[in-house]
């Protein structure tokens, strides 16, 4: 799907930004998830709720190259089987280009000479791939180049795959790098003009624009831009009538990483009428989003109470048990008494 986007740059800092194109972009797919599902027209497939034994799945650390190789190889195979003389050379060309791009990548984030010779788009892709792969210094290189990337980095399948991998990393700094690159690819500078644009878009009657803005507001808040305003706005959208808006408000709150979002996420997990939204709130408290372990631990007492709350259904009980396991790395199954005994012993100690 061809995804167009609004563009911003730093010189908009003193006045309202006006998008130059349709900003209906994709929130990052396959992010901190539970089972197959579909966000609807205009959005990538994500993974959503199984009803039993849920497991929030992180993506492989570096899937980009394998996915592209398989896609190019499949295109070639289809062309050959179909006897398409015109399509086969194009498929070969795509495969050759893939390997030539790989060969041009710097071996390390410290190879600044080679990075400087690359265009901003390739710099962003290469550095984020290195960050996901654990290369020392890649995250710092990304942060130092953001100003130079404004207006020059665009959303692409490569950026989509790499930001997904970054946001599923166990390393918080890599997750932050994913956010920084995603904002740059969206054309959003970390300034009040971009924030105001997103706040207006979140109030749009255009559903696709709105839910993208809810996601992007979380990205902005994580970088310290208008965090209080963003949290207030996203919390308000938890009361929206449509499920999609509430779900992406949950995702935005989790991305913000603000401590004050723990309570509304817990409340949403308990009260929302949609199992999909309740599941995403549970996943955000458990693993996804930008919360520290200390922040997640503050949710444990309430999650304990949810494990056998008679007002909740079996799925929500299961999500509470799974969240407890993901946060604490203890495994007491679906035994509420065992979990409480463990928690009480930690307080006594």
ZADO-1210 file (C-alpha; in nm, 4 decimals, padded with zeros to 6 digits):
<atoms>
<atom x="00.0000" y="00.0000" z="00.0000" code="UNK" pos="1"/>
<atom x="00.1270" y="00.3450" z="-00.0865" code="UNK" pos="2"/>
<atom x="00.1385" y="00.5512" z="00.2313" code="UNK" pos="3"/>
<atom x="00.1577" y="00.9283" z="00.1984" code="UNK" pos="4"/>
<atom x="00.2482" y="01.1533" z="00.4889" code="UNK" pos="5"/>
<atom x="00.2646" y="01.5076" z="00.6178" code="UNK" pos="6"/>
<atom x="00.6074" y="01.6669" z="00.6304" code="UNK" pos="7"/>
<atom x="00.7467" y="01.8988" z="00.8951" code="UNK" pos="8"/>
<atom x="01.0873" y="02.0465" z="00.9685" code="UNK" pos="9"/>
<atom x="01.2485" y="02.2460" z="01.2457" code="UNK" pos="10"/>
<atom x="01.1775" y="02.5850" z="01.0908" code="UNK" pos="11"/>
<atom x="00.8083" y="02.5357" z="01.1805" code="UNK" pos="12"/>
<atom x="00.8885" y="02.5792" z="01.5497" code="UNK" pos="13"/>
<atom x="00.7424" y="02.9305" z="01.5745" code="UNK" pos="14"/>
<atom x="00.4220" y="02.8783" z="01.3790" code="UNK" pos="15"/>
<atom x="00.1474" y="02.6249" z="01.3228" code="UNK" pos="16"/>
<atom x="00.2444" y="02.3419" z="01.0904" code="UNK" pos="17"/>
<atom x="00.0272" y="02.2669" z="00.7882" code="UNK" pos="18"/>
<atom x="00.0440" y="01.9184" z="00.6350" code="UNK" pos="19"/>
<atom x="00.1313" y="01.9060" z="00.2685" code="UNK" pos="20"/>
<atom x="-00.0123" y="01.5598" z="00.2102" code="UNK" pos="21"/>
<atom x="-00.2553" y="01.3085" z="00.3532" code="UNK" pos="22"/>
<atom x="-00.1085" y="01.2020" z="00.6907" code="UNK" pos="23"/>
<atom x="-00.2835" y="00.8637" z="00.7111" code="UNK" pos="24"/>
<atom x="00.0153" y="00.6593" z="00.8143" code="UNK" pos="25"/>
<atom x="00.0414" y="00.3211" z="00.9786" code="UNK" pos="26"/>
<atom x="00.0872" y="00.2819" z="01.3512" code="UNK" pos="27"/>
<atom x="00.3668" y="00.0325" z="01.4036" code="UNK" pos="28"/>
<atom x="00.2274" y="-00.3210" z="01.3498" code="UNK" pos="29"/>
<atom x="00.2921" y="-00.6446" z="01.5405" code="UNK" pos="30"/>
<atom x="00.3706" y="-00.4561" z="01.8558" code="UNK" pos="31"/>
<atom x="00.3555" y="-00.6237" z="02.1982" code="UNK" pos="32"/>
<atom x="00.0811" y="-00.8590" z="02.0940" code="UNK" pos="33"/>
<atom x="-00.1314" y="-01.1690" z="02.1500" code="UNK" pos="34"/>
<atom x="-00.2822" y="-01.3379" z="01.8403" code="UNK" pos="35"/>
<atom x="-00.4024" y="-01.2686" z="01.4842" code="UNK" pos="36"/>
<atom x="-00.6406" y="-00.9893" z="01.3984" code="UNK" pos="37"/>
<atom x="-00.7001" y="-00.6890" z="01.1725" code="UNK" pos="38"/>
<atom x="-00.7156" y="-00.3189" z="01.2450" code="UNK" pos="39"/>
<atom x="-00.9344" y="-00.2573" z="00.9435" code="UNK" pos="40"/>
<atom x="-00.8841" y="-00.0699" z="00.6152" code="UNK" pos="41"/>
<atom x="-00.5677" y="00.1344" z="00.5888" code="UNK" pos="42"/>
<atom x="-00.3768" y="-00.0358" z="00.8687" code="UNK" pos="43"/>
<atom x="-00.1327" y="-00.3227" z="00.8816" code="UNK" pos="44"/>
<atom x="-00.2384" y="-00.6523" z="01.0327" code="UNK" pos="45"/>
<atom x="-00.1459" y="-00.6797" z="01.3984" code="UNK" pos="46"/>
<atom x="-00.1546" y="-00.9673" z="01.6465" code="UNK" pos="47"/>
<atom x="-00.4448" y="-00.9789" z="01.8885" code="UNK" pos="48"/>
<atom x="-00.6158" y="-01.1781" z="02.1592" code="UNK" pos="49"/>
<atom x="-00.6310" y="-01.5468" z="02.1985" code="UNK" pos="50"/>
<atom x="-00.8818" y="-01.6477" z="02.4599" code="UNK" pos="51"/>
<atom x="-00.6618" y="-01.8918" z="02.6519" code="UNK" pos="52"/>
<atom x="-00.2970" y="-01.9094" z="02.7558" code="UNK" pos="53"/>
<atom x="-00.2088" y="-01.5679" z="02.6104" code="UNK" pos="54"/>
<atom x="00.1551" y="-01.4813" z="02.5465" code="UNK" pos="55"/>
<atom x="00.2709" y="-01.1352" z="02.4486" code="UNK" pos="56"/>
<atom x="00.5093" y="-01.2022" z="02.1616" code="UNK" pos="57"/>
<atom x="00.8206" y="-01.0024" z="02.0790" code="UNK" pos="58"/>
<atom x="00.9302" y="-01.0000" z="01.7172" code="UNK" pos="59"/>
<atom x="01.2674" y="-01.1467" z="01.6143" code="UNK" pos="60"/>
<atom x="01.5493" y="-00.9051" z="01.6824" code="UNK" pos="61"/>
<atom x="01.6438" y="-00.8460" z="01.3188" code="UNK" pos="62"/>
<atom x="01.3790" y="-00.9690" z="01.0713" code="UNK" pos="63"/>
<atom x="01.4307" y="-00.7142" z="00.7950" code="UNK" pos="64"/>
<atom x="01.6717" y="-00.8894" z="00.5665" code="UNK" pos="65"/>
<atom x="01.5068" y="-01.2314" z="00.5868" code="UNK" pos="66"/>
<atom x="01.1634" y="-01.0873" z="00.5091" code="UNK" pos="67"/>
<atom x="01.2918" y="-00.8941" z="00.2086" code="UNK" pos="68"/>
<atom x="01.4882" y="-01.1866" z="00.0746" code="UNK" pos="69"/>
<atom x="01.1880" y="-01.4162" z="00.1032" code="UNK" pos="70"/>
<atom x="00.9617" y="-01.1564" z="-00.0616" code="UNK" pos="71"/>
<atom x="01.2000" y="-01.1061" z="-00.3530" code="UNK" pos="72"/>
<atom x="01.2542" y="-01.4805" z="-00.3903" code="UNK" pos="73"/>
<atom x="00.8814" y="-01.5462" z="-00.3884" code="UNK" pos="74"/>
<atom x="00.8298" y="-01.2810" z="-00.6543" code="UNK" pos="75"/>
<atom x="01.0929" y="-01.4472" z="-00.8706" code="UNK" pos="76"/>
<atom x="00.9387" y="-01.7923" z="-00.8231" code="UNK" pos="77"/>
<atom x="00.5919" y="-01.6675" z="-00.9127" code="UNK" pos="78"/>
<atom x="00.7279" y="-01.4951" z="-01.2229" code="UNK" pos="79"/>
<atom x="00.9076" y="-01.8089" z="-01.3401" code="UNK" pos="80"/>
<atom x="00.6112" y="-02.0397" z="-01.2743" code="UNK" pos="81"/>
<atom x="00.3782" y="-01.8022" z="-01.4535" code="UNK" pos="82"/>
<atom x="00.6151" y="-01.7866" z="-01.7480" code="UNK" pos="83"/>
<atom x="00.6343" y="-01.4102" z="-01.7238" code="UNK" pos="84"/>
<atom x="00.9456" y="-01.3010" z="-01.9109" code="UNK" pos="85"/>
<atom x="00.8897" y="-00.9382" z="-01.8124" code="UNK" pos="86"/>
<atom x="00.8451" y="-01.0040" z="-01.4387" code="UNK" pos="87"/>
<atom x="01.1361" y="-01.2396" z="-01.3796" code="UNK" pos="88"/>
<atom x="01.4171" y="-00.9890" z="-01.4545" code="UNK" pos="89"/>
<atom x="01.2485" y="-00.7380" z="-01.2249" code="UNK" pos="90"/>
<atom x="01.2406" y="-00.9950" z="-00.9461" code="UNK" pos="91"/>
<atom x="01.6086" y="-01.0761" z="-01.0021" code="UNK" pos="92"/>
<atom x="01.6856" y="-00.7044" z="-00.9932" code="UNK" pos="93"/>
<atom x="01.5073" y="-00.6648" z="-00.6599" code="UNK" pos="94"/>
<atom x="01.7043" y="-00.9526" z="-00.5127" code="UNK" pos="95"/>
<atom x="02.0345" y="-00.8171" z="-00.6439" code="UNK" pos="96"/>
<atom x="01.9544" y="-00.4706" z="-00.5111" code="UNK" pos="97"/>
<atom x="01.8815" y="-00.6180" z="-00.1704" code="UNK" pos="98"/>
<atom x="02.2224" y="-00.7799" z="-00.1461" code="UNK" pos="99"/>
<atom x="02.4016" y="-00.4739" z="-00.2812" code="UNK" pos="100"/>
<atom x="02.2314" y="-00.2595" z="-00.0167" code="UNK" pos="101"/>
<atom x="02.3371" y="-00.5067" z="00.2498" code="UNK" pos="102"/>
<atom x="02.6976" y="-00.4952" z="00.1339" code="UNK" pos="103"/>
<atom x="02.6955" y="-00.1162" z="00.1593" code="UNK" pos="104"/>
<atom x="02.5850" y="-00.1124" z="00.5220" code="UNK" pos="105"/>
<atom x="02.8490" y="-00.0060" z="00.7745" code="UNK" pos="106"/>
<atom x="02.9777" y="-00.2849" z="00.9947" code="UNK" pos="107"/>
<atom x="02.9544" y="-00.0638" z="01.3013" code="UNK" pos="108"/>
<atom x="02.7908" y="00.2573" z="01.4171" code="UNK" pos="109"/>
<atom x="03.1432" y="00.3854" z="01.4728" code="UNK" pos="110"/>
<atom x="03.2062" y="00.3845" z="01.0986" code="UNK" pos="111"/>
<atom x="03.1009" y="00.7481" z="01.0695" code="UNK" pos="112"/>
<atom x="03.2808" y="00.8067" z="00.7392" code="UNK" pos="113"/>
<atom x="03.0706" y="00.5479" z="00.5613" code="UNK" pos="114"/>
<atom x="02.7551" y="00.6688" z="00.7371" code="UNK" pos="115"/>
<atom x="02.8235" y="01.0261" z="00.6261" code="UNK" pos="116"/>
<atom x="02.8500" y="00.9110" z="00.2650" code="UNK" pos="117"/>
<atom x="02.4991" y="00.7615" z="00.2827" code="UNK" pos="118"/>
<atom x="02.1794" y="00.9550" z="00.2245" code="UNK" pos="119"/>
<atom x="01.9720" y="01.0337" z="00.5383" code="UNK" pos="120"/>
<atom x="01.7172" y="00.7622" z="00.4533" code="UNK" pos="121"/>
<atom x="01.9872" y="00.4953" z="00.4391" code="UNK" pos="122"/>
<atom x="02.1577" y="00.6370" z="00.7496" code="UNK" pos="123"/>
<atom x="01.8348" y="00.5997" z="00.9460" code="UNK" pos="124"/>
<atom x="01.7730" y="00.2472" z="00.8208" code="UNK" pos="125"/>
<atom x="02.1321" y="00.1336" z="00.8739" code="UNK" pos="126"/>
<atom x="02.1640" y="00.2817" z="01.2217" code="UNK" pos="127"/>
<atom x="01.8315" y="00.1446" z="01.3404" code="UNK" pos="128"/>
<atom x="01.9249" y="-00.1986" z="01.2091" code="UNK" pos="129"/>
<atom x="02.2544" y="-00.1726" z="01.3975" code="UNK" pos="130"/>
<atom x="02.0731" y="-00.0582" z="01.7123" code="UNK" pos="131"/>
<atom x="01.8333" y="-00.3530" z="01.6960" code="UNK" pos="132"/>
<atom x="02.1337" y="-00.5798" z="01.6490" code="UNK" pos="133"/>
<atom x="02.2979" y="-00.4429" z="01.9638" code="UNK" pos="134"/>
<atom x="02.5734" y="-00.2401" z="01.7982" code="UNK" pos="135"/>
<atom x="02.7452" y="-00.0098" z="02.0459" code="UNK" pos="136"/>
<atom x="02.6882" y="00.3571" z="01.9767" code="UNK" pos="137"/>
<atom x="02.4045" y="00.3171" z="01.7248" code="UNK" pos="138"/>
<atom x="02.1431" y="00.4747" z="01.9515" code="UNK" pos="139"/>
<atom x="02.3655" y="00.7743" z="02.0186" code="UNK" pos="140"/>
<atom x="02.4302" y="00.8168" z="01.6457" code="UNK" pos="141"/>
<atom x="02.0557" y="00.8191" z="01.5787" code="UNK" pos="142"/>
<atom x="01.9922" y="01.0888" z="01.8387" code="UNK" pos="143"/>
<atom x="02.2789" y="01.3037" z="01.7120" code="UNK" pos="144"/>
<atom x="02.1562" y="01.2949" z="01.3503" code="UNK" pos="145"/>
<atom x="01.7860" y="01.3673" z="01.4025" code="UNK" pos="146"/>
<atom x="01.8111" y="01.7376" z="01.3209" code="UNK" pos="147"/>
<atom x="01.9876" y="01.6613" z="00.9931" code="UNK" pos="148"/>
<atom x="01.7237" y="01.4030" z="00.9011" code="UNK" pos="149"/>
<atom x="01.4231" y="01.6327" z="00.9276" code="UNK" pos="150"/>
<atom x="01.2344" y="01.6364" z="00.5984" code="UNK" pos="151"/>
<atom x="01.4773" y="01.3851" z="00.4446" code="UNK" pos="152"/>
<atom x="01.3669" y="01.0534" z="00.5973" code="UNK" pos="153"/>
<atom x="01.0451" y="00.8994" z="00.4721" code="UNK" pos="154"/>
<atom x="00.8211" y="00.6178" z="00.5856" code="UNK" pos="155"/>
<atom x="00.9070" y="00.2957" z="00.4024" code="UNK" pos="156"/>
<atom x="00.8620" y="-00.0798" z="00.4396" code="UNK" pos="157"/>
<atom x="01.2170" y="-00.0987" z="00.5766" code="UNK" pos="158"/>
<atom x="01.1478" y="00.1665" z="00.8394" code="UNK" pos="159"/>
<atom x="00.8194" y="-00.0056" z="00.9297" code="UNK" pos="160"/>
<atom x="00.9920" y="-00.3409" z="00.9849" code="UNK" pos="161"/>
<atom x="01.2841" y="-00.1942" z="01.1767" code="UNK" pos="162"/>
<atom x="01.0726" y="00.0234" z="01.4061" code="UNK" pos="163"/>
<atom x="00.8581" y="-00.2802" z="01.4834" code="UNK" pos="164"/>
<atom x="01.1690" y="-00.4760" z="01.5793" code="UNK" pos="165"/>
<atom x="01.3021" y="-00.1824" z="01.7825" code="UNK" pos="166"/>
<atom x="00.9793" y="-00.1314" z="01.9773" code="UNK" pos="167"/>
<atom x="00.9767" y="-00.5011" z="02.0632" code="UNK" pos="168"/>
<atom x="01.3361" y="-00.4954" z="02.1880" code="UNK" pos="169"/>
<atom x="01.4096" y="-00.5768" z="02.5509" code="UNK" pos="170"/>
<atom x="01.6542" y="-00.2823" z="02.5523" code="UNK" pos="171"/>
<atom x="01.4753" y="00.0417" z="02.6427" code="UNK" pos="172"/>
<atom x="01.7327" y="00.2523" z="02.4584" code="UNK" pos="173"/>
<atom x="01.6662" y="00.0600" z="02.1379" code="UNK" pos="174"/>
<atom x="01.2941" y="00.1209" z="02.1837" code="UNK" pos="175"/>
<atom x="01.3668" y="00.4921" z="02.2191" code="UNK" pos="176"/>
<atom x="01.5691" y="00.4824" z="01.8976" code="UNK" pos="177"/>
<atom x="01.2725" y="00.3229" z="01.7236" code="UNK" pos="178"/>
<atom x="01.0528" y="00.6102" z="01.8411" code="UNK" pos="179"/>
<atom x="01.3032" y="00.8710" z="01.7242" code="UNK" pos="180"/>
<atom x="01.3329" y="00.7188" z="01.3769" code="UNK" pos="181"/>
<atom x="00.9573" y="00.6724" z="01.3486" code="UNK" pos="182"/>
<atom x="00.8922" y="01.0378" z="01.4313" code="UNK" pos="183"/>
<atom x="01.1526" y="01.1451" z="01.1754" code="UNK" pos="184"/>
<atom x="00.9953" y="00.9188" z="00.9126" code="UNK" pos="185"/>
<atom x="00.6524" y="01.0642" z="00.9890" code="UNK" pos="186"/>
<atom x="00.7978" y="01.4114" z="00.9308" code="UNK" pos="187"/>
<atom x="00.7268" y="01.5138" z="01.2904" code="UNK" pos="188"/>
<atom x="00.9817" y="01.7345" z="01.4623" code="UNK" pos="189"/>
<atom x="00.9966" y="01.7137" z="01.8402" code="UNK" pos="190"/>
<atom x="00.8483" y="02.0600" z="01.8917" code="UNK" pos="191"/>
<atom x="00.5196" y="02.2344" z="01.9848" code="UNK" pos="192"/>
<atom x="00.4152" y="02.2848" z="01.6212" code="UNK" pos="193"/>
<atom x="00.4103" y="01.9116" z="01.5532" code="UNK" pos="194"/>
<atom x="00.2392" y="01.8499" z="01.8866" code="UNK" pos="195"/>
<atom x="-00.0379" y="02.0976" z="01.8055" code="UNK" pos="196"/>
<atom x="-00.0863" y="01.9383" z="01.4650" code="UNK" pos="197"/>
<atom x="-00.1275" y="01.5948" z="01.6244" code="UNK" pos="198"/>
<atom x="-00.3683" y="01.7247" z="01.8871" code="UNK" pos="199"/>
<atom x="-00.5865" y="01.8747" z="01.6142" code="UNK" pos="200"/>
<atom x="-00.5664" y="01.5568" z="01.4074" code="UNK" pos="201"/>
<atom x="-00.6668" y="01.3442" z="01.7066" code="UNK" pos="202"/>
<atom x="-00.9933" y="01.5407" z="01.7108" code="UNK" pos="203"/>
<atom x="-01.0519" y="01.4796" z="01.3386" code="UNK" pos="204"/>
<atom x="-01.3676" y="01.3153" z="01.2064" code="UNK" pos="205"/>
<atom x="-01.1444" y="01.1205" z="00.9665" code="UNK" pos="206"/>
<atom x="-01.1019" y="00.7925" z="01.1507" code="UNK" pos="207"/>
<atom x="-00.7719" y="00.6890" z="00.9886" code="UNK" pos="208"/>
<atom x="-00.6106" y="01.0263" z="01.0608" code="UNK" pos="209"/>
<atom x="-00.7431" y="01.0219" z="01.4152" code="UNK" pos="210"/>
<atom x="-00.6119" y="00.6818" z="01.5232" code="UNK" pos="211"/>
<atom x="-00.2729" y="00.7489" z="01.3645" code="UNK" pos="212"/>
<atom x="-00.2541" y="01.0718" z="01.5655" code="UNK" pos="213"/>
<atom x="-00.3371" y="00.8865" z="01.8885" code="UNK" pos="214"/>
<atom x="-00.0394" y="00.6579" z="01.8249" code="UNK" pos="215"/>
<atom x="00.1920" y="00.9435" z="01.7216" code="UNK" pos="216"/>
<atom x="00.0965" y="01.1496" z="02.0290" code="UNK" pos="217"/>
<atom x="00.2364" y="00.8700" z="02.2437" code="UNK" pos="218"/>
<atom x="00.5622" y="00.8853" z="02.0481" code="UNK" pos="219"/>
<atom x="00.5842" y="01.2619" z="02.1038" code="UNK" pos="220"/>
<atom x="00.5081" y="01.2379" z="02.4755" code="UNK" pos="221"/>
<atom x="00.7814" y="00.9804" z="02.5193" code="UNK" pos="222"/>
<atom x="01.0321" y="01.2320" z="02.3867" code="UNK" pos="223"/>
<atom x="00.9137" y="01.4866" z="02.6451" code="UNK" pos="224"/>
<atom x="00.7037" y="01.7022" z="02.4122" code="UNK" pos="225"/>
<atom x="00.3817" y="01.8098" z="02.5859" code="UNK" pos="226"/>
<atom x="00.3598" y="01.4948" z="02.7947" code="UNK" pos="227"/>
<atom x="00.0926" y="01.6274" z="03.0328" code="UNK" pos="228"/>
<atom x="-00.1276" y="01.7512" z="02.7475" code="UNK" pos="229"/>
<atom x="-00.0853" y="01.4261" z="02.5588" code="UNK" pos="230"/>
<atom x="-00.1728" y="01.2093" z="02.8588" code="UNK" pos="231"/>
<atom x="-00.4823" y="01.4188" z="02.9262" code="UNK" pos="232"/>
<atom x="-00.5902" y="01.3955" z="02.5610" code="UNK" pos="233"/>
<atom x="-00.5310" y="01.0216" z="02.5300" code="UNK" pos="234"/>
<atom x="-00.7039" y="00.9491" z="02.8607" code="UNK" pos="235"/>
<atom x="-01.0062" y="01.1398" z="02.7321" code="UNK" pos="236"/>
<atom x="-01.0170" y="00.9181" z="02.4226" code="UNK" pos="237"/>
<atom x="-01.0508" y="00.6095" z="02.6435" code="UNK" pos="238"/>
<atom x="-01.4171" y="00.7128" z="02.6649" code="UNK" pos="239"/>
<atom x="-01.4682" y="00.7281" z="02.2862" code="UNK" pos="240"/>
<atom x="-01.7592" y="00.5304" z="02.1475" code="UNK" pos="241"/>
<atom x="-01.5572" y="00.3390" z="01.8882" code="UNK" pos="242"/>
<atom x="-01.3291" y="00.0529" z="01.9846" code="UNK" pos="243"/>
<atom x="-01.0422" y="00.1485" z="01.7524" code="UNK" pos="244"/>
<atom x="-01.0030" y="00.4923" z="01.9073" code="UNK" pos="245"/>
<atom x="-00.9942" y="00.3475" z="02.2590" code="UNK" pos="246"/>
<atom x="-00.7446" y="00.0799" z="02.1528" code="UNK" pos="247"/>
<atom x="-00.5036" y="00.3323" z="01.9953" code="UNK" pos="248"/>
<atom x="-00.5449" y="00.5649" z="02.2935" code="UNK" pos="249"/>
<atom x="-00.4238" y="00.2720" z="02.5067" code="UNK" pos="250"/>
<atom x="-00.1244" y="00.2219" z="02.2767" code="UNK" pos="251"/>
<atom x="-00.0412" y="00.5923" z="02.2903" code="UNK" pos="252"/>
<atom x="-00.0573" y="00.6006" z="02.6700" code="UNK" pos="253"/>
<atom x="00.1773" y="00.3026" z="02.6914" code="UNK" pos="254"/>
<atom x="00.4212" y="00.4616" z="02.4478" code="UNK" pos="255"/>
<atom x="00.4337" y="00.7792" z="02.6552" code="UNK" pos="256"/>
<atom x="00.5892" y="00.5867" z="02.9423" code="UNK" pos="257"/>
<atom x="00.4381" y="00.8318" z="03.1924" code="UNK" pos="258"/>
<atom x="00.3745" y="00.6943" z="03.5405" code="UNK" pos="259"/>
<atom x="00.0343" y="00.8621" z="03.5571" code="UNK" pos="260"/>
<atom x="-00.0906" y="00.6412" z="03.2733" code="UNK" pos="261"/>
<atom x="-00.0693" y="00.3199" z="03.4800" code="UNK" pos="262"/>
<atom x="-00.3983" y="00.3909" z="03.6585" code="UNK" pos="263"/>
<atom x="-00.6104" y="00.4608" z="03.3468" code="UNK" pos="264"/>
<atom x="-00.4636" y="00.1509" z="03.1800" code="UNK" pos="265"/>
<atom x="-00.5581" y="-00.0611" z="03.4813" code="UNK" pos="266"/>
<atom x="-00.9054" y="00.0899" z="03.4790" code="UNK" pos="267"/>
<atom x="-00.9414" y="00.0207" z="03.1071" code="UNK" pos="268"/>
<atom x="-00.8317" y="-00.3398" z="03.1537" code="UNK" pos="269"/>
<atom x="-01.1060" y="-00.3782" z="03.4134" code="UNK" pos="270"/>
<atom x="-01.3926" y="-00.1778" z="03.2671" code="UNK" pos="271"/>
<atom x="-01.3750" y="-00.1522" z="02.8874" code="UNK" pos="272"/>
<atom x="-01.6565" y="-00.3362" z="02.7113" code="UNK" pos="273"/>
<atom x="-01.4253" y="-00.4552" z="02.4331" code="UNK" pos="274"/>
<atom x="-01.2066" y="-00.7613" z="02.5013" code="UNK" pos="275"/>
<atom x="-00.9621" y="-00.6313" z="02.2395" code="UNK" pos="276"/>
<atom x="-00.9148" y="-00.3048" z="02.4276" code="UNK" pos="277"/>
<atom x="-00.8895" y="-00.4820" z="02.7649" code="UNK" pos="278"/>
<atom x="-00.6266" y="-00.7158" z="02.6191" code="UNK" pos="279"/>
<atom x="-00.4197" y="-00.4261" z="02.4850" code="UNK" pos="280"/>
<atom x="-00.4319" y="-00.2526" z="02.8218" code="UNK" pos="281"/>
<atom x="-00.3067" y="-00.5736" z="02.9848" code="UNK" pos="282"/>
<atom x="-00.0297" y="-00.6112" z="02.7256" code="UNK" pos="283"/>
<atom x="00.0768" y="-00.2512" z="02.7775" code="UNK" pos="284"/>
<atom x="00.1084" y="-00.3043" z="03.1507" code="UNK" pos="285"/>
<atom x="00.2918" y="-00.6325" z="03.1009" code="UNK" pos="286"/>
<atom x="00.5533" y="-00.5835" z="02.8299" code="UNK" pos="287"/>
<atom x="00.4790" y="-00.3381" z="02.5510" code="UNK" pos="288"/>
<atom x="00.5100" y="00.0365" z="02.5724" code="UNK" pos="289"/>
<atom x="00.7848" y="00.2336" z="02.7384" code="UNK" pos="290"/>
<atom x="00.7389" y="00.1604" z="03.1070" code="UNK" pos="291"/>
<atom x="01.0297" y="00.0690" z="03.3333" code="UNK" pos="292"/>
<atom x="01.0170" y="-00.2409" z="03.5521" code="UNK" pos="293"/>
<atom x="00.9603" y="-00.0196" z="03.8550" code="UNK" pos="294"/>
<atom x="00.6570" y="00.1388" z="03.6885" code="UNK" pos="295"/>
<atom x="00.5145" y="-00.1994" z="03.5883" code="UNK" pos="296"/>
<atom x="00.5597" y="-00.3321" z="03.9429" code="UNK" pos="297"/>
<atom x="00.3230" y="-00.0640" z="04.0737" code="UNK" pos="298"/>
<atom x="00.0451" y="-00.2388" z="03.8776" code="UNK" pos="299"/>
<atom x="00.1011" y="-00.5743" z="04.0478" code="UNK" pos="300"/>
<atom x="-00.1380" y="-00.5295" z="04.3446" code="UNK" pos="301"/>
<atom x="-00.4293" y="-00.4411" z="04.1173" code="UNK" pos="302"/>
<atom x="-00.3431" y="-00.7201" z="03.8756" code="UNK" pos="303"/>
<atom x="-00.3521" y="-00.9617" z="04.1694" code="UNK" pos="304"/>
<atom x="-00.7015" y="-00.8449" z="04.2530" code="UNK" pos="305"/>
<atom x="-00.8075" y="-00.8965" z="03.8904" code="UNK" pos="306"/>
<atom x="-00.7059" y="-01.2650" z="03.8876" code="UNK" pos="307"/>
<atom x="-01.0209" y="-01.3714" z="04.0719" code="UNK" pos="308"/>
<atom x="-01.2409" y="-01.0627" z="04.0494" code="UNK" pos="309"/>
<atom x="-01.5928" y="-01.2069" z="04.0012" code="UNK" pos="310"/>
<atom x="-01.6959" y="-00.9084" z="03.7884" code="UNK" pos="311"/>
<atom x="-01.4347" y="-01.0006" z="03.5231" code="UNK" pos="312"/>
<atom x="-01.4562" y="-01.2761" z="03.2642" code="UNK" pos="313"/>
<atom x="-01.2166" y="-01.5666" z="03.2218" code="UNK" pos="314"/>
<atom x="-01.0171" y="-01.3979" z="02.9476" code="UNK" pos="315"/>
<atom x="-00.9428" y="-01.0964" z="03.1649" code="UNK" pos="316"/>
<atom x="-00.8433" y="-01.3252" z="03.4531" code="UNK" pos="317"/>
<atom x="-00.6014" y="-01.5012" z="03.2149" code="UNK" pos="318"/>
<atom x="-00.4564" y="-01.1703" z="03.0960" code="UNK" pos="319"/>
<atom x="-00.3991" y="-01.0645" z="03.4578" code="UNK" pos="320"/>
<atom x="-00.2089" y="-01.3875" z="03.5281" code="UNK" pos="321"/>
<atom x="-00.0043" y="-01.3449" z="03.2110" code="UNK" pos="322"/>
<atom x="00.0780" y="-00.9831" z="03.2938" code="UNK" pos="323"/>
<atom x="00.1935" y="-01.0836" z="03.6411" code="UNK" pos="324"/>
<atom x="00.4211" y="-01.3492" z="03.4926" code="UNK" pos="325"/>
<atom x="00.5642" y="-01.1128" z="03.2309" code="UNK" pos="326"/>
<atom x="00.6333" y="-00.8380" z="03.4837" code="UNK" pos="327"/>
<atom x="00.7771" y="-01.0473" z="03.7679" code="UNK" pos="328"/>
<atom x="00.9253" y="-01.3409" z="03.5713" code="UNK" pos="329"/>
<atom x="00.7664" y="-01.5749" z="03.8254" code="UNK" pos="330"/>
<atom x="00.5417" y="-01.8575" z="03.7145" code="UNK" pos="331"/>
<atom x="00.2562" y="-01.9673" z="03.9369" code="UNK" pos="332"/>
<atom x="00.0150" y="-02.0429" z="03.6577" code="UNK" pos="333"/>
<atom x="-00.3454" y="-01.9440" z="03.7170" code="UNK" pos="334"/>
<atom x="-00.3262" y="-01.9941" z="04.0938" code="UNK" pos="335"/>
<atom x="-00.4391" y="-01.6694" z="04.2552" code="UNK" pos="336"/>
<atom x="-00.3507" y="-01.7912" z="04.6056" code="UNK" pos="337"/>
<atom x="00.0054" y="-01.8797" z="04.5025" code="UNK" pos="338"/>
<atom x="00.0505" y="-01.5356" z="04.3491" code="UNK" pos="339"/>
<atom x="-00.0782" y="-01.3641" z="04.6623" code="UNK" pos="340"/>
<atom x="00.1453" y="-01.5762" z="04.8876" code="UNK" pos="341"/>
<atom x="00.4453" y="-01.4825" z="04.6752" code="UNK" pos="342"/>
<atom x="00.3556" y="-01.1115" z="04.6819" code="UNK" pos="343"/>
<atom x="00.2963" y="-01.1103" z="05.0585" code="UNK" pos="344"/>
<atom x="00.6325" y="-01.2815" z="05.1117" code="UNK" pos="345"/>
<atom x="00.8095" y="-01.0088" z="04.9135" code="UNK" pos="346"/>
<atom x="00.6518" y="-00.7423" z="05.1348" code="UNK" pos="347"/>
<atom x="00.7429" y="-00.9294" z="05.4517" code="UNK" pos="348"/>
<atom x="01.1014" y="-00.9623" z="05.3317" code="UNK" pos="349"/>
</atoms>
